[in-house]
Amino acid sequence: MTTSEQLFEKAKTLIPGGVNSPVRAFRAVGGTPLFIKSAKGPYVYDEDGRQYIELINSWGPMILGHAFEPVEQAVRDAIQYSFSFGAPTRKEVEMAELIISMVPSVEKVRMVNSGTEATMAAIRVARGYTGRDKMIKFEGCYHGHGDSFLIAAGSGAMTMGIPDSPGVTKATAADTLTAPYNDLAAVERLFDSNTNQVAAVILEPVVGNMGCVLPEPGFLAGVRDLCTKHGAVLIFDEVMTGFRLAKGGAQERFGITPDLTTMGKIIGGGMPVGAYGGRAEIMDMVAPAGPIYQAGTLSGNPIAMSAGLAMLHHLNDHPEVYTRLDELGNKLAAGFRDGFAQAGLSYTVNQIGSMFTPFMTARTVSNFTDAKTCDIPLFGRYFHAMLERGVYLAPSQFESLFVSVALTDELADQVIRAHAESLAEVI
């Protein structure tokens, strides 16, 4: 029995399902989850000392690779002054100033402790600002585990087979309206049938939680126009795409300006942190400036701020990072497509910049319904074949993969070879 297997058996007696986040359980792919001991650059190492090239990067934030030295040094420098104050610090101001300078839509920003906190707060603020109750989200988009979002959710909820979680009240569900991603007409119908009731539309500008799904031409601009027309707040969930697809996120890449933006782990260099920000007139509704309450003892934690400042300054000062990320993403996507073709499969690879997903379906994947046509048992076999070849993918068909600049061309070639060999084994 491996060390990971021993730890998982023990964990199941102590932690629900043996994990602290459902997708980690490997239930979607079978087998025992790897317990990770360390990571450096493009590699992770499990408790048995095995090395893997990985394309998860802590679900997105490790753009510069694991244990990037300037971020490590920033943390070392910060911890000598204590770990938390529960009081304002200079670094919170510097972080806010940096985010506002980088993200086109953000005029004011509030720090929180996770992407889930950020999205929950953004919806509350949108409701308070508009005086309306309902929100529109998209099928298969996951915005954290807030009650309002666990309706037709993607990611872990999707693979667990519980897209509508027990514990979410009927009243909450009634205020959440859903539309297929990339279906602008469906969004318009929801607005027309709920006149002056929709507070916000929240979406991932590039979906990461049913796999990587790109917005079709005109979709984001159309949603923007509908929100403006109907007086609703447009919220971009950029927990995954923020600072990854461009230094200003997907909104910079696509040239669409939301009213509010939520951000996640990248602004903490991978540490637990999040933020939401946007138009000053909306953000000034947040306490203590305004009546909408939101608070957090650990918000703006000085250690997380130090790590995030080191990360964001590097990204802001080195635009070549994004050129390199695009090169690597394009190379991997092309290699995976070639691998499918060589195996006689017309399967789909979706990719933009450093986000991509190989879908085990011949169908073009542009929404949740398309994604659900994937051959899930095949993906499970493929996942383990890749693992045996030293490549650690996200343990779910319905997750985007994330590339870091620590990945070399040689390692990318190794991943592409492993892909072809794995397909030959499992087909």
ZAMARGU-4260 file (C-alpha; in steps of 0.2 Angstrom, whole numbers, plus 5000, padded with zeros to 4 digits):
<rodrens>
0) 5000/5000/5000 | 5007/5017/4995 | 5008/5031/5007 | 4994/5040/4998 | 4983/5025/5000
5) 4987/5024/5019 | 4984/5043/5021 | 4968/5042/5012 | 4961/5027/5022 | 4965/5037/5038
10) 4958/5053/5031 | 4941/5045/5027 | 4939/5041/5046 | 4942/5059/5050 | 4937/5071/5035
15) 4921/5069/5025 | 4925/5058/5010 | 4943/5059/5015 | 4946/5076/5007 | 4943/5095/5010
20) 4937/5098/4993 | 4926/5086/4983 | 4935/5085/4966 | 4951/5080/4976 | 4943/5063/4980
25) 4947/5056/4962 | 4929/5050/4962 | 4927/5056/4944 | 4942/5046/4938 | 4943/5032/4951
30) 4957/5026/4962 | 4966/5034/4976 | 4970/5053/4977 | 4988/5057/4977 | 4994/5066/4993
35) 5006/5080/4988 | 5021/5083/4999 | 5030/5097/4989 | 5031/5106/4973 | 5044/5116/4963
40) 5043/5124/4946 | 5033/5113/4934 | 5033/5098/4946 | 5024/5091/4961 | 5030/5077/4972
45) 5019/5065/4981 | 5021/5057/4999 | 5030/5042/4990 | 5043/5054/4982 | 5036/5052/4964
50) 5038/5067/4953 | 5025/5073/4941 | 5024/5086/4928 | 5007/5095/4933 | 4995/5105/4923
55) 4984/5110/4938 | 4995/5123/4946 | 4984/5124/4962 | 4969/5127/4950 | 4976/5142/4941
60) 4986/5154/4952 | 5004/5146/4950 | 5006/5156/4933 | 5025/5157/4937 | 5027/5139/4943
65) 5027/5132/4961 | 5038/5141/4974 | 5043/5155/4963 | 5058/5163/4972 | 5052/5181/4973
70) 5036/5176/4980 | 5044/5164/4993 | 5056/5178/4998 | 5041/5190/5000 | 5033/5178/5012
75) 5049/5175/5022 | 5051/5194/5024 | 5033/5196/5030 | 5032/5183/5043 | 5045/5191/5054
80) 5032/5204/5058 | 5018/5192/5063 | 5005/5182/5054 | 4989/5193/5056 | 4984/5209/5064
85) 4965/5211/5060 | 4969/5229/5057 | 4974/5240/5042 | 4991/5238/5034 | 5001/5247/5021
90) 5001/5232/5010 | 4982/5232/5008 | 4983/5249/5001 | 4997/5244/4989 | 4988/5229/4983
95) 4972/5239/4980 | 4982/5252/4970 | 4990/5238/4960 | 4974/5229/4956 | 4965/5245/4951
100) 4980/5249/4939 | 4979/5232/4931 | 4961/5228/4929 | 4951/5239/4918 | 4934/5239/4927
105) 4940/5241/4945 | 4939/5258/4953 | 4938/5252/4971 | 4942/5234/4978 | 4938/5225/4994
110) 4949/5210/4999 | 4942/5194/5005 | 4948/5176/5009 | 4943/5166/4994 | 4935/5166/4977
115) 4919/5160/4985 | 4918/5174/4997 | 4921/5186/4983 | 4907/5180/4972 | 4895/5179/4987
120) 4899/5197/4992 | 4897/5203/4974 | 4880/5196/4972 | 4875/5203/4989 | 4881/5220/4983
125) 4873/5219/4967 | 4856/5215/4975 | 4858/5229/4988 | 4863/5242/4974 | 4849/5237/4962
130) 4836/5233/4976 | 4832/5217/4966 | 4833/5199/4971 | 4835/5188/4956 | 4852/5184/4947
135) 4856/5175/4931 | 4870/5162/4930 | 4875/5150/4917 | 4873/5131/4917 | 4889/5122/4921
140) 4897/5138/4928 | 4904/5136/4946 | 4906/5152/4956 | 4910/5143/4973 | 4899/5135/4985
145) 4887/5149/4990 | 4869/5143/4991 | 4864/5155/4976 | 4877/5147/4965 | 4874/5128/4968
150) 4860/5128/4954 | 4866/5119/4938 | 4884/5121/4945 | 4899/5114/4936 | 4916/5107/4942
155) 4915/5096/4958 | 4896/5097/4960 | 4895/5091/4942 | 4906/5076/4944 | 4898/5071/4961
160) 4881/5070/4952 | 4873/5083/4964 | 4872/5099/4954 | 4858/5105/4966 | 4864/5102/4983
165) 4854/5097/4998 | 4853/5112/5010 | 4850/5125/4997 | 4832/5131/5000 | 4818/5132/4988
170) 4817/5151/4990 | 4836/5153/4986 | 4834/5142/4971 | 4819/5153/4965 | 4830/5168/4964
175) 4843/5160/4953 | 4839/5160/4935 | 4849/5149/4923 | 4853/5150/4905 | 4864/5139/4893
180) 4882/5147/4891 | 4884/5156/4874 | 4865/5157/4872 | 4861/5176/4871 | 4843/5173/4866
185) 4840/5163/4882 | 4847/5177/4893 | 4836/5190/4884 | 4821/5179/4887 | 4825/5178/4906
190) 4826/5197/4907 | 4810/5199/4898 | 4800/5187/4909 | 4807/5194/4925 | 4805/5213/4921
195) 4814/5224/4934 | 4818/5209/4945 | 4836/5204/4939 | 4850/5211/4950 | 4864/5204/4941
200) 4871/5192/4928 | 4887/5182/4934 | 4898/5172/4922 | 4915/5166/4919 | 4921/5176/4904
205) 4930/5160/4899 | 4923/5145/4908 | 4934/5134/4918 | 4922/5123/4928 | 4915/5112/4914
210) 4931/5111/4906 | 4938/5126/4896 | 4924/5134/4886 | 4926/5150/4876 | 4913/5163/4873
215) 4907/5163/4856 | 4909/5180/4846 | 4897/5193/4852 | 4891/5183/4867 | 4900/5194/4881
220) 4896/5210/4872 | 4878/5205/4870 | 4877/5201/4889 | 4885/5217/4893 | 4872/5226/4882
225) 4857/5217/4890 | 4863/5221/4908 | 4865/5239/4903 | 4848/5239/4895 | 4839/5231/4910
230) 4849/5240/4924 | 4857/5224/4930 | 4875/5222/4937 | 4887/5212/4926 | 4899/5202/4936
235) 4914/5194/4928 | 4920/5179/4939 | 4939/5180/4935 | 4945/5169/4949 | 4953/5158/4936
240) 4955/5170/4921 | 4960/5186/4931 | 4979/5190/4928 | 4981/5174/4918 | 4973/5177/4901
245) 4981/5195/4902 | 4987/5206/4916 | 4970/5214/4916 | 4961/5197/4914 | 4948/5191/4902
250) 4940/5208/4902 | 4956/5215/4894 | 4958/5201/4882 | 4940/5203/4875 | 4938/5221/4878
255) 4922/5220/4888 | 4920/5230/4904 | 4909/5222/4918 | 4902/5232/4933 | 4910/5220/4946
260) 4924/5208/4945 | 4929/5194/4957 | 4946/5188/4959 | 4955/5173/4968 | 4970/5165/4973
265) 4982/5173/4960 | 4982/5189/4970 | 4989/5180/4985 | 5002/5171/4975 | 4992/5155/4978
270) 4988/5158/4996 | 4970/5159/5002 | 4964/5175/4996 | 4951/5184/4985 | 4944/5201/4981
275) 4930/5209/4972 | 4930/5226/4964 | 4922/5237/4951 | 4913/5254/4948 | 4916/5266/4963
280) 4897/5270/4964 | 4893/5252/4967 | 4908/5248/4979 | 4904/5263/4989 | 4888/5254/4994
285) 4899/5242/5005 | 4901/5245/5023 | 4907/5255/5031 | 4906/5267/5016 | 4888/5261/5013
290) 4874/5250/5020 | 4879/5233/5013 | 4888/5223/5026 | 4903/5212/5022 | 4917/5209/5034
295) 4932/5197/5037 | 4944/5196/5051 | 4958/5189/5040 | 4954/5199/5025 | 4970/5208/5018
300) 4981/5196/5028 | 4998/5203/5027 | 5007/5187/5022 | 4995/5184/5008 | 4996/5202/5003
305) 5015/5201/5002 | 5015/5185/4992 | 5002/5193/4980 | 5011/5209/4978 | 5027/5200/4973
310) 5017/5189/4960 | 5007/5204/4953 | 5022/5216/4951 | 5031/5202/4942 | 5016/5200/4930
315) 5014/5218/4928 | 5032/5221/4924 | 5035/5207/4913 | 5022/5206/4899 | 5033/5193/4890
320) 5025/5181/4903 | 5009/5182/4893 | 5017/5179/4876 | 5026/5164/4883 | 5010/5157/4891
325) 5001/5159/4874 | 5015/5150/4866 | 5014/5135/4878 | 4995/5134/4877 | 4995/5134/4858
330) 5009/5121/4858 | 5000/5109/4870 | 4983/5111/4862 | 4990/5108/4844 | 5000/5092/4851
335) 4984/5086/4860 | 4974/5088/4844 | 4987/5079/4834 | 4987/5065/4847 | 4968/5063/4845
340) 4970/5063/4826 | 4984/5049/4826 | 4972/5039/4837 | 4958/5040/4824 | 4948/5051/4836
345) 4940/5068/4831 | 4939/5073/4849 | 4939/5092/4854 | 4952/5102/4862 | 4947/5119/4868
350) 4960/5132/4872 | 4964/5150/4875 | 4981/5156/4881 | 4987/5145/4895 | 4970/5137/4898
355) 4965/5121/4889 | 4954/5105/4890 | 4955/5089/4880 | 4936/5084/4879 | 4932/5065/4876
360) 4919/5070/4863 | 4918/5073/4845 | 4905/5087/4848 | 4910/5105/4848 | 4910/5110/4866
365) 4902/5127/4869 | 4890/5124/4884 | 4886/5112/4898 | 4875/5101/4887 | 4890/5098/4875
370) 4902/5095/4889 | 4891/5081/4896 | 4892/5071/4880 | 4910/5067/4885 | 4915/5048/4888
375) 4919/5049/4907 | 4925/5031/4909 | 4937/5034/4895 | 4943/5050/4903 | 4946/5040/4919
380) 4957/5027/4911 | 4966/5041/4901 | 4969/5051/4917 | 4978/5036/4925 | 4988/5032/4910
385) 4994/5049/4910 | 4998/5048/4929 | 5008/5032/4926 | 5018/5042/4913 | 5022/5056/4926
390) 5009/5069/4920 | 4996/5074/4933 | 4980/5081/4925 | 4965/5088/4934 | 4956/5073/4941
395) 4940/5077/4931 | 4935/5079/4913 | 4926/5095/4918 | 4940/5106/4923 | 4952/5117/4913
400) 4970/5113/4914 | 4982/5127/4917 | 5000/5130/4911 | 5014/5139/4920 | 5029/5148/4912
405) 5040/5135/4922 | 5035/5122/4909 | 5049/5121/4896 | 5047/5116/4878 | 5055/5100/4882
410) 5043/5096/4896 | 5028/5101/4884 | 5035/5089/4872 | 5035/5075/4885 | 5017/5079/4890
415) 5012/5078/4872 | 5021/5061/4870 | 5012/5055/4886 | 4996/5060/4878 | 4998/5050/4862
420) 5005/5035/4872 | 4990/5035/4884 | 4977/5036/4870 | 4986/5021/4862 | 4984/5012/4878
425) 4966/5016/4883 | 4957/5016/4866
</rodrens>
